[in-house]
Amino acid sequence: MWPQTYRRFVEQHALAGKEIEISADADLSRVGASLKLCDEAAAKSEANDFYPGLIAKADGYVPIGECLIGSGDPYFISVHDEQPGPVYRIYHDSVLDAGYDREQAIARVLDSYEMLLQHVN
């Protein structure tokens, strides 16, 4: 499910299950983030069993993390981005069907998933 480069990145740095804290200043959307990085099995479940993953996967988004603050907004990378690509938050309340407003539903959090290393707890 994950691009091979992202899979290698997670394995190389033993990131599956790690918690990440991104301050509002470091978050490109200026919200801040508290997330737990998924292993690939959890990512597949998010993509195949839950919203927004069920819908966003058709646009090339693959889950990489779950929210730890209770919003339920998961984190994604896109298979369409040059790797190492950005990290996105997709607001689950904004994605109910394939006609979702991508401008409203998707927020860029980091310019590169490699930047996650700067925020590991």
HELIX and SHEET records of a PDB file:
HELIX    1   1 GLN A    4  GLN A   12  1                                   9    
HELIX    2   2 GLU A   40  ASP A   49  1                                  10    
HELIX    3   3 GLY A   53  ALA A   56  1                                   4    
HELIX    4   4 LYS A   57  ASP A   59  5                                   3    
HELIX    5   5 HIS A   92  SER A   94  5                                   3    
HELIX    6   6 ARG A  102  ALA A  105  1                                   4    
HELIX    7   7 TYR A  113  HIS A  119  5                                   7    
SHEET    1   A 6 GLU A  19  ILE A  22  0                                        
SHEET    2   A 6 ALA A  33  LEU A  37 -1                                        
SHEET    3   A 6 TYR A  61  CYS A  67 -1                                        
SHEET    4   A 6 TYR A  75  SER A  78 -1                                        
SHEET    5   A 6 VAL A  87  ILE A  90 -1                                        
SHEET    6   A 6 ILE A 106  LEU A 110 -1                                        
END                                                                             
